[in-house]
Amino acid sequence: MISTTQSKAGGGGARPLAPANLLILLVAGAVATAAFDLFGQWLTPTLGFARLAPEPLAAQTLQTVFGPFEGAALGGAVVHWLTGILAYPVGYVFIARPVARVVTPFLPWPVVAAVYGVALWVFALYVMAHLVNGNPAFLAFTGITWVALIGHVLWAAVFAAIWETARR
């Protein structure tokens, strides 16, 4: 059974992730991913900045790992959304918040979320784009790099706000 060290009071031992909390996790992940996409694929190009391309990056990752295949674009979309709805939320709930409670218990959740967003950015643009796919590190620090940084911090802030508020 999935467990977490979180309780409504913010402390306590491990307890199961209740179905209601799983629903909060999934909804918050979906809303955060939609905010990320609206920001990076609509707002920033509308304002003359770079457009994020998370689905092509995910498709490139699939093809790097599994070799070229038909349907990689659809697979990239699925991976992008599953990452934002499930993987990143699990990282926040089961890694970022518990570690922050132990290492820096004085930090409020918005700060933890911002740091987590930066960590997601490093993961996406250094680990996945560069180490896995062979692109330049941080996509050569072009305009997309900075839009991606803000987008990942935005994702984390939206997710954490919904998660933390709904669990009170």
C-alpha positions in Angstrom: 0.0 0.0 0.0 1.3 3.5 -0.8 2.1 5.4 2.4 3.3 8.9 3.2 4.6 10.6 6.3 2.2 13.5 5.9 -0.7 14.1 8.1 -3.2 17.0 8.3 -1.1 18.5 11.1 2.1 18.1 9.0 3.8 15.5 11.1 3.3 12.0 12.3 4.3 8.6 11.0 3.6 6.8 7.8 0.0 6.3 6.9 -1.7 5.1 3.8 -2.5 7.5 1.0 -6.2 7.6 1.2 -8.3 7.4 -1.9 -9.4 11.0 -1.4 -5.7 12.0 -1.3 -5.0 10.0 -4.4 -7.8 11.9 -6.2 -6.4 15.2 -4.9 -2.9 14.2 -6.2 -4.3 13.3 -9.7 -6.5 16.4 -10.0 -3.8 18.7 -8.8 -1.3 17.1 -11.2 -3.7 17.5 -14.1 -4.4 21.2 -13.2 -0.7 21.9 -12.8 0.1 20.3 -16.1 -2.6 22.3 -17.8 -1.2 25.5 -16.3 2.3 24.5 -17.5 1.1 23.9 -21.0 -1.0 27.0 -21.1 2.0 29.0 -20.0 4.6 27.4 -22.1 2.7 26.6 -25.3 0.3 29.5 -25.4 1.2 32.5 -23.2 4.9 32.7 -23.8 4.8 32.4 -27.6 1.9 34.9 -27.6 4.1 37.4 -25.8 7.0 36.7 -28.2 9.0 34.3 -26.1 9.9 30.7 -26.7 7.3 27.9 -27.0 7.9 24.8 -24.9 7.8 21.5 -26.6 7.5 18.9 -23.8 5.7 16.3 -26.0 8.4 16.2 -28.7 11.0 15.9 -25.9 9.1 13.0 -24.4 8.7 11.4 -27.9 12.5 11.9 -28.5 13.1 10.1 -25.1 10.9 7.2 -26.1 12.7 6.8 -29.4 16.1 7.1 -27.7 15.1 4.3 -25.2 13.1 2.1 -27.6 14.3 3.0 -31.0 12.3 4.7 -33.8 8.7 3.6 -33.9 5.4 4.8 -35.4 3.3 6.6 -32.9 6.1 8.2 -31.0 4.4 11.6 -31.1 1.3 10.2 -29.4 3.5 8.3 -27.0 5.3 11.6 -26.2 1.9 13.2 -25.4 1.0 10.3 -23.1 4.4 10.4 -21.3 4.2 14.2 -20.9 0.7 14.0 -19.3 1.5 11.0 -17.2 4.6 12.7 -15.9 2.7 15.8 -15.0 -0.3 14.0 -13.5 1.4 11.2 -11.7 5.2 11.1 -11.6 6.0 14.7 -10.6 3.2 14.7 -8.0 4.5 11.5 -6.5 7.9 13.1 -6.3 6.5 16.2 -4.4 4.4 14.2 -2.0 6.7 11.3 -1.2 10.2 12.9 -1.7 10.2 16.7 -1.7 7.9 17.4 1.2 9.1 14.6 3.5 12.8 15.5 2.9 12.0 19.2 3.5 10.3 18.4 6.8 13.4 16.6 8.0 16.1 18.8 6.5 14.5 22.2 6.5 11.3 22.0 8.6 11.2 25.9 8.9 10.6 26.3 5.1 7.0 26.9 4.1 5.5 24.8 1.3 5.7 27.6 -1.3 9.5 27.6 -0.9 9.7 23.8 -1.1 7.5 23.9 -4.2 9.8 26.5 -5.9 12.9 24.4 -5.1 11.1 21.3 -6.4 10.2 23.1 -9.6 13.9 24.0 -10.1 14.8 20.4 -9.5 12.2 19.3 -12.1 13.7 21.8 -14.6 17.2 20.3 -14.0 15.8 16.8 -14.4 13.9 17.7 -17.7 16.6 19.9 -19.3 19.8 18.3 -18.1 19.0 14.7 -17.3 16.4 13.9 -20.0 17.2 16.4 -22.7 21.0 16.2 -22.4 22.1 13.0 -20.7 19.4 10.7 -22.2 18.7 12.4 -25.5 22.1 14.0 -26.3 20.8 17.5 -26.8 22.9 20.4 -25.5 22.8 20.8 -21.7 19.8 22.9 -20.7 19.1 23.2 -24.4 22.1 25.5 -24.8 20.6 28.2 -22.5 18.4 29.6 -25.2 15.0 31.2 -24.7 13.3 27.8 -24.2 15.6 27.2 -21.2 14.2 30.1 -19.2 10.6 29.5 -20.2 11.0 25.9 -19.1 12.4 27.1 -15.7 9.5 29.3 -15.1 7.1 26.6 -16.4 8.4 24.0 -14.0 8.3 26.3 -11.0 4.8 27.3 -12.1 3.8 23.6 -12.3 5.2 22.9 -8.8 3.5 26.0 -7.3 0.1 25.1 -8.8 0.4 21.5 -7.7 1.6 22.3 -4.2 -1.1 25.0 -3.7 -3.9 22.6 -4.6 -2.3 19.7 -2.7 -1.6 21.7 0.5 -4.9 23.6 0.5 -7.0 20.5 -0.2 -5.4 18.5 2.6 -6.0 21.1 5.3 
